[in-house]
C-alpha cells in the first residue's frame, strides 16, 4: 500500500512525513499538524483522515466541530482538563507543559464536574439569598444610600452646633474680657481727668490768694484762710485718695492675666472634642464569615508639650532646645496587629520612634525620656542606632538599632499576639523587640530645635 507524504513538509522541509489527511478540494496530503491547521484555515474544505484499514474516513472538520475548540499551540482539539491550573487544554499540552499535573479527559470527568458545578451554583444562590436577607435586598441598599446622605447632613449640623457653642462661649468670654479691659482703661482715664481738674482748681485758688494776700484785711485774710482750708485741702485730700497709686506710671500698669496651664487644658479639650463613631459591633457575622473585632481607636489624637512642640496636621516640630519632648498617640494597642508609619522630615540631631506603656500615657509624661535610661517605661529606637527597651533589658541602651536618615519612611508594627514591636526601614532593614507589656501607645521623641516627624495611621 502506497504511503503518501505531507505536501507542506515536503515543500518546506524537504522531508517525507507520512500524510494523515487529504483535502478533497485542494487534492493535497497533510500530516497530522498541517492537516488540522489547513482545516482550521479553510473550514469550507473537506479534509478527510486517511484510513489504512479500509474503514470509512471521517472529515477532520467534523472532529473539530465535535470538540468545538482547537489548541492554538498544537492545533489539536481541546479535550483535557488540568485541575492544578484549572485550564482546559489539548492532550499534547497535557503531555508537555502539564505533564506533572493532574490532567483528565473532559469526557471522563464531565458528569462529575457537572454535579460539582450544580452544587457550586446552588451554594452561591443560597449565599445570595442569605445576603439579601441580611441587608434586605437591593431596595434596602438604595434606601440606605438615601438615609446615609440624610444622616451625614444631620451629623454635620450637630458638628456645627457643637463647635458653634464653643465659638459662642469663646466669643462671649472674649467680649467680656475686652469690656473689662475697656472699663478699666476708661476708669483710669476718668481718674486722671478728675485729678487734673482738681489740681487746676487748687492751683487757681492758691494763685489768686497769693496775689491778693497783701491787699487783704486782717479779717478777710483769716476768713479766706478758713475757706481755703475747707475747700482746697478737702479737694487735695480727695485727689490723693482717688489716686490710690504710688506713681502716675502705675495708672498704665494693667494687662490681661492668662493661665497657660488652663489654656493648655482648654486647647487639648477642643482638639479632642467629639469623635466620629462607626457604631460597628465588635463581632459581626456576614455570609458565615467571621470578621475580626474592630478596635474603637482615634488615631488622629495626640498629646504633647505645647510649650516646646508645635503640631500642623500630623507633623510635630520641636521649637526649643529644652531636652527630649515626647509626642504620645492616643491609639491604645492591646489586641490584633496594628501598623503605623513615621515620616522623618528633619532629624537635625536625634529622633526616637517606638511605643510607651500605659503609665506614661496616663500621666501624659512628655519628659519621660531622660537620663539615666535604666528605669523607664518605653521601647524606642533612635536615629543614631541606639535601643532603649523596658521590655528586653538586655537590649536597653545598646547600639544595635537602625540608622535613620531624613525623608525616610519608618514602618512600625505591634503584634499583640506575640507581644512584638517591629520597626522597619525599607525592604531589608528591620528590628524587633519582644515581650511588650500591653497596652502600649505609639510615640515619637524629639530632641533638638527644628527636628520634625509625622505619625500616620
Secondary structure, DSSP 8 states (H G I E B T S, - for coil): ----B-HHHHHHT----B--EEETTT--EE-HHHHHHHHHH-TTS-EEE--TTS----BHHHHHHHH--B-TTT--BEEEEETTTTEEEEHHHHHTTTTTS-EEEHHHHHHHHHHHHHHHHHHHHHHHHHHHHHHTHHHHHHHHHHHHHHHHHHHHHHHHHHHHHHHHHHHHHHHHHHHHHHHHHHHHHHHHHHHHHHHHHHHHHHHHHHHHTTT--HHHHHHHHHHHIIIIIHHHHHHHHHH-SSSGGGGG-------HHHHHHHHHHHHT---------SS-EETTEE--------TT-EE--TTTEEEETTEEEE-S-SS-EEEEE---B-SSEEEEEEEEEE-TT-EEEEEEEHHHHHHT-TT---S-TTS-SEEEEETTSEEEESS-GGGTTEE-S----TT-EEEEEEETTTTEEEEEETTTEEEEEE---SSEEEEEEE-STT-EEEEE-
